[in-house]
Amino acid sequence: MSSGRVSTPFLMAGDPLIEDPERRAALYAKVFGTLDGRMVLADILMLGGCGRAAHEAGKDPYDTAFNSGGHALSLEIAQTAGLNIGRIGLAMIEGELETMMEPHDE
């Protein structure tokens, strides 16, 4: 017989993951610290538009705002996972993002 409670995989306000930045960072590092995790993180960065400009001349300003949001979210995920944000742009310019995402000691 069911207890009437619905189990949800989503975080709710007050969840320790949301409230504790150190725990969040440790979980992100664990998830994105594997080679597969780093490849998913690279995909998140690309989907977030980190390989293109947020603003395109002549485009709707709402497109710029949308693109900026994608940039911000994907970079926040990468930074929380422990990635050196300063190296992302250079890696993308040099076409070495995948190599940069491989687990390594810093």
C-alpha positions as CSV (number, residue, x, y, z in Angstrom):
1,M,0.0,0.0,0.0
2,S,1.3,3.5,-0.9
3,S,2.1,6.0,1.8
4,G,0.6,8.8,-0.4
5,R,4.0,10.5,-0.8
6,V,5.2,11.1,-4.3
7,S,8.9,10.6,-4.8
8,T,10.5,13.3,-7.0
9,P,14.0,13.4,-8.5
10,F,13.9,17.2,-8.5
11,L,15.4,19.4,-5.8
12,M,13.1,21.5,-3.8
13,A,13.9,24.8,-1.9
14,G,15.7,24.0,1.3
15,D,17.4,20.9,-0.1
16,P,21.0,20.6,1.2
17,L,22.4,20.5,-2.3
18,I,21.0,24.0,-3.0
19,E,21.9,25.4,0.4
20,D,25.5,24.0,0.7
21,P,27.8,25.3,-2.1
22,E,30.6,23.0,-1.0
23,R,28.4,19.9,-1.3
24,R,27.1,21.1,-4.7
25,A,30.7,21.7,-5.9
26,A,31.8,18.2,-4.7
27,L,28.8,16.6,-6.5
28,Y,29.5,18.5,-9.7
29,A,33.2,17.5,-9.6
30,K,32.2,13.9,-9.0
31,V,29.8,13.8,-11.9
32,F,31.9,15.9,-14.4
33,G,35.3,14.5,-13.2
34,T,35.0,11.4,-15.4
35,L,35.9,11.4,-19.1
36,D,32.2,10.9,-20.0
37,G,31.2,13.6,-17.6
38,R,33.7,16.0,-19.2
39,M,32.4,15.2,-22.6
40,V,28.8,15.9,-21.4
41,L,30.1,19.2,-19.9
42,A,31.7,20.1,-23.2
43,D,28.3,19.5,-24.9
44,I,26.6,21.7,-22.3
45,L,29.1,24.5,-23.0
46,M,28.4,24.1,-26.8
47,L,24.6,24.0,-26.3
48,G,24.9,27.0,-24.1
49,G,26.5,28.9,-26.9
50,C,29.9,29.3,-25.5
51,G,31.4,28.9,-29.0
52,R,29.5,31.9,-30.4
53,A,28.9,35.5,-29.6
54,A,25.8,36.4,-27.5
55,H,25.1,39.4,-29.6
56,E,24.7,39.4,-33.3
57,A,24.3,42.8,-35.1
58,G,20.9,43.3,-36.4
59,K,19.3,40.6,-34.4
60,D,16.4,40.9,-31.9
61,P,17.7,42.0,-28.4
62,Y,15.7,39.2,-26.9
63,D,17.9,36.8,-28.8
64,T,20.9,38.4,-27.2
65,A,19.3,38.0,-23.8
66,F,18.5,34.4,-24.5
67,N,22.0,33.7,-25.7
68,S,23.5,35.4,-22.7
69,G,21.4,33.2,-20.4
70,G,22.7,30.1,-22.1
71,H,26.3,31.3,-21.7
72,A,25.8,32.2,-18.1
73,L,24.2,28.9,-17.1
74,S,26.7,26.7,-19.0
75,L,29.6,28.6,-17.5
76,E,28.2,28.4,-14.0
77,I,27.9,24.6,-14.4
78,A,31.4,24.4,-15.7
79,Q,32.8,26.6,-12.9
80,T,30.9,24.7,-10.2
81,A,32.4,21.5,-11.6
82,G,35.8,22.9,-11.0
83,L,36.7,23.8,-14.6
84,N,39.0,26.8,-15.0
85,I,36.7,29.2,-16.8
86,G,39.6,31.3,-18.1
87,R,40.8,28.4,-20.2
88,I,37.5,27.7,-21.9
89,G,37.6,30.5,-24.5
90,L,41.2,29.7,-25.4
91,A,40.4,26.0,-25.7
92,M,37.5,26.7,-28.0
93,I,39.5,29.1,-30.2
94,E,42.2,26.5,-30.5
95,G,39.8,23.7,-31.1
96,E,41.0,21.8,-28.1
97,L,37.9,21.8,-25.9
98,E,37.6,18.0,-25.8
99,T,41.3,17.7,-24.8
100,M,40.8,20.3,-22.1
101,M,37.8,18.4,-20.7
102,E,39.8,15.2,-20.1
103,P,40.3,14.6,-16.4
104,H,43.7,15.8,-15.2
105,D,45.5,17.0,-12.1
106,E,45.8,20.8,-11.7
